[in-house]
Amino acid sequence: MEPIYKQFISETFNQNGKLVGIDFNYPENYNFGFDVVDVLAERYPDQKAMIWLSREKQEKIFTFSDISEESARAANLFKKHGIKKGDVVMLILKRHHQFWPIIVALHKLGAITVPATFLLTEKDLVYRFNAAGVKAIVCTGDGDVAGAVDAALPGSPTLELRFSVNSPSRDGWIDYDLAVRDEDSVFPRPSGIEEPKADEIMLMYFTSGTTGPPRIAAHSHTYALGHIITGVHWHNCRRGGLHLTISDTGWGKSVWGKLYGQWMAETCVFTYDFDKFEAKDILRVMQDYKVTTFCAPPTIYRFIIQEDFTEYDLSSLEYLTTAGEALNPEVFKRVKQATGIEIMEGFGQTETTLTICNLHNSKSVTLGSMGKPSPQYKLLLVDSEGNRVEPGVIGEIAIDTREGAPVGMFLGYYRDRELTERVWHNGIYHTGDMAWADENGNYWFVGRTDDLIKSSGYRISPFEIESVLMEHHAVMECAVTGVPDELRGQAVKATITLAPGFTATDALADEIQSFVKKLTAPYKYPRIIEFVDELPKTFNGKIRRVDIRSSDAQTPPAALRSDDVMFEELDYKDFNAVLPLIQLFKRSVNENELGKTQLSALSNAVSSGNIEFFIAKQEEEIIGICSVSLVFSTYTCSDVAIFDDLFVLENRRGRGISRKFINYVFEKLKERGVSSVWSCSKNNSEQLKSLGFNLMLGDLLAWKAK
């Protein structure tokens, strides 16, 4: 028997077996719950639909028959409590197994489902309840999400019903798990005005808000059909396989990868209800359950490649895909080296289904490219005036809907006609994402329109620089943004989280800058590098460059530059002013802070002239210190100084301050007749070489005056 999805489409393939054309055929009352789930339950009642694993590794297996019956019970329960066609129901269910029968039940009823993340606060919930007109919520008992819902209740007049899942009894809430047991396992298809229609709203998502507040993208029942390409031709799912997509059910990625396309491909989905992602844990689960196809955002792959793949048997893996952000070539290469499998990248938005992709049976994958337009979409690349751009020229990705919107594309922003018309007018939908296409039709991601950096007359793609940075072994994650610069308009800044084993130092910042300079045009390298513990992200893991730009905009431009830093010798009477910086330096290199006896000895050495301190200042703030010990003569060299330490505040590193600082110190020493500066430090040898220590004297590094 042919897979169920084939009754809704006709396909055209090229000589390699790659999909190149698709046409849809569906009834006006098409419904995923009745026409897919219930039909699969009739055909294959005992076939596995989902393997679910709790955080404690407790396993549950659900057949298509189980899902069909559970969804019927849920639909009957919701109907009993007054939920009907057109009512808006929010689901906050993490990765709980109840999500699947509940969303299918709501589809059968014709209610509008709004999946949401468990990370929402009271303020977030009030906004969403009112913006979408939410009537009911089905909410996890984990954490204090239910408490946030209760707190939001006074400001949410439309919210009437609260259902709890995996939760002890709570005042004002209906215990879903208890109540659903008594409901009938058959739910007849509604008729008349209560029957859901294919073109009516089925599902709504609040967008991730990478550049502004969340908007509500509304999708019809045909959205599920739009994911046939996703599950069948991109994820390469098939009957007998086991597919894992890493995503919380609060995000669109979840129904992209754990529901519609996969079940229409008749595969089993694997769901692991973990609390915190750990690469080792995920790899072990994939090994033990013999996952065949896997999809995750690039962020997940970036963590996975830090692990030793030889410790896991991943021989069951057949196919890898990614979406959510652009995939850096370095991650692609390292995953392929470890598994032998190429990651097939895809691109889409909350407002669409899979739009650009590397489909199954693509003859080859062009490294760094998102792929080619999906046969489902007619794409254009346009300039700011709406004119098509030539190959090689950056333009905005737009969808041509003049001959009709593609199946799976959103209906518009819910209750916001003005915003809808702002991005979708004259038959063209503007995605806000920038890319360029090569002569072969491959699309190359550049960034959001707001993310492009304009520096010295050049337009610079953040993603291009991020891809180069990701090739450096010290970089775990990064975000490239533009910061105000009086000379260039914008200067390129890289905000970086480091891989395990690396420490934020000025030397490392210099090394990374030099690394980028070698691999890109000189004007593209990040003039500013900031090391951080973590990058700002949306709830679903996308990097919020807008937050970095906003933070930098609040910082005076002078603080982001090095050309206004002043250097001077420290007057002894000002010695106490640098003590906090000395102690900070000691802590930064994991040394004990100086005690009273040591501070007294150091103070005496400074007052007697045995140790000289130099300082770097910016707007009267001391941001760096350098100390040089007693100037003396040896049998082989006269006028030698011993270099002690150089320290610049972490938030000022990567701007060339250290290099200017050390040059200043060298010049001052040279004026006094010092011909050589020695350093006994072995730990900082690479940094010292980059700062001008150009000789080796046995085990000593030295600077020699020219």
N, C-alpha and C positions, 0 to 999 in steps of 0.2 A: 504494500500500500504506500502511495506517495506521502511524503511529509505533509502535515496539515497546512503549512503555509502556502503550498502550491495552489490551493483552491482559491487564493485571493490575488494571485499575481501571474503574469507571464513574463518569462525572462529571455534575454538574448545574451549569448556568450561569444567571446572571440575564440581563436584557434587554440589558445592556451587554457581555455575553460574559465576564464575570468569574466565576471558579469560586466556587461557593457550597456545593457538596456533593461528597463523594468517598467511594466504597466500594471496598474492595480484594478482589481475587479471585486467589489464588495457590495453587499446589500445595504439599503438605506438604514436598516436597524442593526448594522454590524455591532457586535459586543464581544469583547475579549473573554469575558466570563462565560457567556453562553456558547459562543461560536468556536472557542479554542479550548478553554479549560474543561468544560463539560463534555465536549466531543472527545477530547483525549482520554477523559475518564471512562467513556464508553468503549473506545477503541482498545486502550491499554490500561485497564483498571489497576493492575498490579505493578505497572512500571514506575520506577522512582522518579519523582518530580523534584525532590529536594532532600539533601542530607544536611541536617542542621547540627551544629556542635556548640554547646554552651561554653562559657568561659572556664568552667570546671571540667571541660572535655566530656560532658554527658551528651550522648548522641541520640538524635531522633530522626527517623526516616519517614518521609511523607510521599505517598504515591499520588498519582493524578486523581485517583478516586477519593483519597483523603482530602485533597485540596478542594475538590468539587463539593464534597459533603460539608466540610467545615465552612466553606464560603456561603453555602446555603443556610446553615445555622446562623452565621453572622448576619446575613441579609435579613433573615426573619427577626432576629433580635433588634436590629436597628429599625426595621419597619415598625415593630411593636412600640418602640419609643418615639415614633413620629418622624423618623428620618425618611425623606422621600426624594424623588427626582429633583435635581437642582439645588438641594441643600448642600452647604459647604462643610466638610468634615476634615479636621486636621488630624494627622497621625504623627505621633512622636514615639517611635517604637524601636529605636536603635536597630539592632539586627535580630530582634526577637522573631521567632517563627510565626507568631500570630499575624505579623504584617502581611504575609502572603494571602491567607484566606480572607483577611479583612479588606484589603484593597480590591480583591476580586469581587467580594460581596458588594462593595460600594459601586463598582462598575455595573454590576447586575441591577442594582437599585436605580442607577442613573444619578446618584449623588456625586458631588464634585469633591475629589480627594485632594488634600493639600499636605503632602509629606513635609516634615520639618525636622530639624536637628534637635537633639536633646540638650544642646549647649545654649539654647535660647534663654535669655533672662526675662524678668517680669516686663521690663520696658520693651524688649523685642516682641514678646507675646502680645502685649496691648496693641502695638503697631500692626502686627499681622492679623490679629482677630478682627480689628476694625477695618483694615484695608481690604480684607477678603470677605468680611461678613460671615465669619465662622460661626456655625450653629452648634457643632459638637466637636469634642476632642476625644481621641483614644490615645492614652498616654502611658508610658512606662512607669513602673513603680521604682525603678532604679534612681538613686540620687535624690535630688530635691526638685525635679522638674514639676511634679504635681504641686509642690509648694509654690513654685513660681506661677503656675496656672491659677491657683487659688488667690494669690496676691494680685494677679492681673484681672481677676473677675470684676471688681467694682468699676474698672474702666473699660469693660468689654460688654456692652449691653446686648450684643447679638448672641453671646455664648450661653446656651441653655442646658447642654448635656455634657457630662464628664464621665468617661469610661476609663477604668484603670486596668492595666495588664501587669501580671507578675507583681501584684501589690496586695498587702493586707488591707482590710476594710478601712475606708476613709470616709468621713462625713461628707455627704453631698455627692459622692461618686458611686457609679455602678460598677460592681466587680465583673468585668467582662468574662474572665475565665470561668467564673462560677455560673453566671447567667446564661452563657451560650450553650452550656451542656444540655439544657432542657429544650432547646429549640429543634424544630423539624429539620432533617437532613435533605429535604427537597424544597427548592424555592422556584415556583413556576415563573416563566418569563412574563414580565408585565406586558399589558396590552393597552391600547388606546392612548390617552394622553400621558399615561405613566410609563409608557415604553421609551427607553432611551434611544436616541437616533445617532447615527454615525457622525453627523456634523455638529452635535451638541457638546458642550464642555464636559469633559471627563476628569481632567487632571489639571492642577495648577501648581507651579513652582515659583517661589520667591527666588529671584536671581541671586548669584553669589555676591554681587556688589563689590567687584574689584576696583571700580572707579566711582562709585557713588552708592546711595541707599538702594536697598533691594526693590525690584519691581516684580510684578506678578505676571508671569507668562502663562497664558491659558491655552490648553490643548484639547482637541476633540477626541472622540473615541477612535478615530483613524490614526492617532498618534502611535498606538500599539502596532498597527500594520507598518508604519514608517520604520519600525525597528527590525523588520525582516532582514534587511541588508545588514544591520548591526550584528545580529546573532548568527545569521547563516553565512554571510559572505565576508564579514570582517573578523568576528570572533572564531569563525570556522567551527561552530558547534554542530554536533550531529547526534543522532540517537545512539545511545550506548556510551557517550562521553560524559565527562564530569567537568563542569565549568565553574571557575571561581573568579569573581570580580570583587576587588577590595573597595567597599563603599558602605557607608551608613545608609539606612533606608530613607534618611531625611534629604538625600540629594538625588538629583536626576540621574546621576551615574548609576544608581541602584537599579532603576527600571531599565536603563540602557543595558545593564549587564547581568541582572539577576531575575528577570521576569519575562518581558514580552518576546523579544527575539529569540531568547534561549528556549522557551517553552514551545514557540512555534517551530523551532528546529528539532523539538522533541528530545532535547538533552536534559540531563539532571543538573540542577544548580547546587553548588556547595556553599553553605553559609556558616561562617564562624563568628559567633557572637562575642568577640573579644572586647575588652575595655580599652587596652592600650596596645598599639601596634609595636611588635617586636619582630625584627626580621628573622631571627633564629626560630621563633615560634611558628611564624607563617611557613617558613621553608620546611620545618618538621611536619607540619600538618599536610602540606602539599605532597610530601613524600609518603606519609602514612596512608593517605586516602587516594593516592595515585591520580591527582588532578591532571586532566589532559589539556585543557585550555585555560589560560590565565590572562586577566586584564587588571591593570592597576595604573594609577597616575604616575608620571615620572618621579615624583617625590618618593614613592614607595620603592621604585627601582633603584634610586640613588642610595637608599639605605640597604637594600638587599645586596648590592654589589660590594658592600663593605665586609660581607661574610665570606667564609671559605666554602665554596660550593662543593668541594670534594668531600665534605662531611655529610652530604645528603645525596640520596638516590632520587634523582628527578627524571629518570628515564621514561616515565609515563608522559611527561610533558611533550606536547606536539605543536603547540601554537602559543605565541605571546603577542599581546596587543597593549596599547597605551593611549590615553587621551586625558584631557583636563588641563594640560599645559603642553607647551612645546617640548619635545624630547631632545636633549642635548646629544650630539653625536658620540661624545665620550661614553655616555651611559649605554648607548646602543652597542658600541664596540665591546665594552667590557661584559655585557650580558651575553653577547654572541660568543665571545671567547669562552665563557663559563658553561654555556648550555648548547652551543652550536645552532641556536635558533635566533632568527632575526625578529626584532620587535616590530610589529606592523602598527604604525602610528595612524591615528584618526583625529579628526577635528570636527567639533560641532558646538552648539551653544544650548543653553537652557531653552531657547526659542526654537530650536531645530532638532532634527535627528542627525545622524552621521552625514556630514556635508563634504568633507575632503578626507581621503583615506587611501591606504594601501590595502587593497582587497586581496582575499585569498586567490591564489593562482596568478598574482601579479608576476610578470616575467622577472622583474628585479626590483629591489628597493633602492632608491637613490638616497644615500646616507645624508641625513639632515633635513630631508624633505618630508612634508606632511603627506605627500601623495598627490593624487589627482581628484578632481571633483567626482563625487558620487553620481552614478547614473540617475539618481533620484532628483538631483538639483542642477539647475542651469546657473552657473556662476559667472560673475564678471569681476574684474579688478578695475576700480575707477579712481580718478583723482578727486580733489576737493570740489571740483565743479561738476562731477558726475560723468566725466568723459572717460572712456576706456583707455587704459595705459598699455604700452607695448611690453613685450616680454623683457624681463630684466629691470623693469621700472616698478618701484614700490607703489602700491595702490591699496584702497580699502576693499576688502572682500564684500561683495554684494550679491544678492540672490535676485535673479530676474523672474518675476512672477506675472509678467504681462500676459502670459498665456495660461495663467492659473497657478495657484500656490501648490507646491509639492505636497504629497501625502506625508504627514508627520510634522509639517511646519505649524508653528503656533497660530492661533486665531488673532492674537493681538494682546496688548497689556490690559488686564482685567480692570475695568472701570477707569481707564485712562486713555481716552481717544486721542488727546493731544500728544501724549508721548508716543503712542503707536504711529501717528501720522508723521511725527518728527523723524522716525527711523525707517518708516515704510510708506513711501509716496511715489506717485507716478509709476507704479508697478515694480518698484525696486526696493528691496529691503536692505538697509545698510547695517552690517554686522558690527561695525566699530573696530574690527580687527584688521590689521595691516599685513600684507604679504606681497611677494613678487612671484611671478611664474617664469620658468625657463622655457626654452624653445620646444621642449618635449611635453609641456603641459603640467610639469610638477610644480606644486605650490610650496613656497618657502616662507615660514612664519617670521614676522618681524616684531609684532607686538600690538597692543591696543593703540588706538589713535592718540590717546593721551600719554602713552609711554615713549613715543619717539623722542629722541634727543636731537636738538638742533644746536650744533656747536661749530663756531667759526665758519658758518655757511654750509656745513655738511649736515645731512640727516643720518643719524646713527641708530641702528637697531639694537635695543637692549639685548635681545635674544642672541644676536651674533656674538656680542662680547661675553655674555653669560656662557655660551657654548665653549668659547676659548678658555674662560676661567675654569670651567668644569674639568678641563683636561689636566689642570694642575693638581698634583696628588694631595695637596693640603686643603683643597676646597671641597666641602661637603655640599653646601648649597650657597646660592648667591642671587642677588638682585641688582641689576644695573639701572640707574636712574640719572637724570640730569639735575644739577644744582645751579643756582644763579651764579653767573660769572661776568664781571664787568667787561672783560676783554673779549670773551668768546660767546657771550650770550648765555650758554650753559656749559658747564664742565661735566665730564663723565665721572660718575661715582659708582664704586662697587661696594655693596654691603654684603659681607661674607660670614658664613658660619664655617668653622674649621672642622676637618675630619679628626677622628680620635688620634691622640698622640701629638697634635700640633698646638703650639702656643702663639697667641697674638703678639707679634713683635714688629718693630719697625723694619728689621731686616727682612722678615717674611713679606711685609707689604712691598718693600722694594723689589724683592725677588719676583713676586707676582706681577708687579708692574712691568718688569723687564721681560717676563715670560710672555705677557700679552703683546708687548711691543714687537716681539719677534714673529708673532703669528698673525698680526693684523696691521692695517695701515697706521702710521704713527699717531694720527689725530684721534684714533679710536680708543687708545689705552685709557684706563681709569686713572685720572690725576688724583683722585681721592679714594682711599680705601678705608672702610670702617669694618672692624671685626665685631660681631655681635654673637650672643648666645643663641638667639633664634630670630628668624625673620617674621615680620607681621604677615598673618595669613587669614584668609576667610575661614569660616567654619569648616568648609570642605577641603581645605588644604592649599588653595591657590594663593600665591604670593601677592600681597597687597602693596604694590609699588606706590600707590597713591598715598599710603600712610607714611612711607619713607619720604616722599616728596613733601608732604605736609609738614613733617617734622623738620626737614631741612629748611623749608621756607620760613619757619619760625626762628631759625638760627641766623644771626647776622652773617652776611656773606664773608666777613673778615675771618670768622671762626672756621670757615671751610677753605681757607687759603693759607699759604705759607709766606707770601711776599710781604706781609706786614709784621712778621715776627722779628723782634729785636734781640740781639745777643750782647751780653756784656759780662765783664768780670764781676764777681760778687765782692762787694765791700764787706769786710769782716763784721762790721756792726749790723749787717743785715743777715748774718748767718742763721739766726733763728727762723727767718722767713722760709728757708729751704728745708728745714727739718721735716715738715710733713711730707714733702716730696721724697726725701731720703728714705723715710720709713715706708712710704708707698712702694718705692723701688724695691726695698728689701722683701716686702710681702709678694711682689710680682714675680720674684725669682725664687720664691719658697725659702727665703732665709728669715731668721728671727730678726725682729726689730732691734735697733740699738738700745742697750740699756743705759742707765745713768753714767756708769763708768766709761763706757765706750763713747757716749756723746761728749763727755767732758774731755776725753783724750782727743777726739776729733776736733772739738772747738779749740783746744790748745794748739793743735797742729795747724789749723787754719790761721790762728792769730800770730803764730810764729813764722808763717810763710812756708811751712813744710808741705802743705797741701793747698792747691789753688782750685777754687770752684768757679765755674762759668755757668751762666743761666740763660735760658731762652724765655722771652716774655712776649705776651700777646695781649694788648689792651690792659697793660699793667698786671696781668695774671702770669705768674711763673708757671710755665708749662713744660720745662725741661731743665735738667742739671747735668753737668759734666765735671768730673774731678780728675785732676792730674797731680801726682805726687812730686816730691822734692826734685828739683833740677840738680844734677850732679855730673861728674866726669868719671870715665872708666879708663882702663889702660888702652883700650882699642878705640874708644869713641868719646869725644868731649861733648859736654852740654846735652845730656840725655834726660828726658822726662819719662816717668812711668805713667801710662794711661790706666786709670782706675775703672771708672764706670761712665756710661752715658745712658740717660733715661729721659724719655719723652712720654707725656701722658698718652694713654692708649687712644683716646678720642682725637688726638692730633697726629696720629701716625699715618704713614702712607701719603704724605703731602710734601715730601722732600725736606722736611724740617731737620731731620737727623743729619743729612748730608751737608746742609748749609751750616748747621751747628758745628760739626766737626771741622769743617773748613775754616770757620771763624776761629776755633781753638788753635788749629794748626798755625794760622796766620799770626795770632797773638804770641804763640810760643816762638815762632820764627823771628818775630820782631825782637825778642829777648835773646836771640842767638842760639836757641835750641835747634840742634841739627837732626835730632832723631827722637821719636817717641816709641817706647816699647810697650807691648801688652803681653801679660802672662796668661790671659784668659784663653782656654781651649774651647769652652762652651760657645763662645760668640765669634769664633774665627771667621765664619762665613759673613756675618754682619760686618765685622771689622774690615774684611777685604773689600766689601761693597762700599765702605765708607772711606777708603783711601789707604789703608794699611797695605803697602805694596811690596814688602820684603819679608823673607823668612830668615831669621837668625837662629839656627838650631830649632828649638821648640817655640821660639818667640816670634810673634808677628811685630813688624815695625813699620813706622812711617818715616821716610827720610826726606828732608827738605830738598827741594830742587834749586 
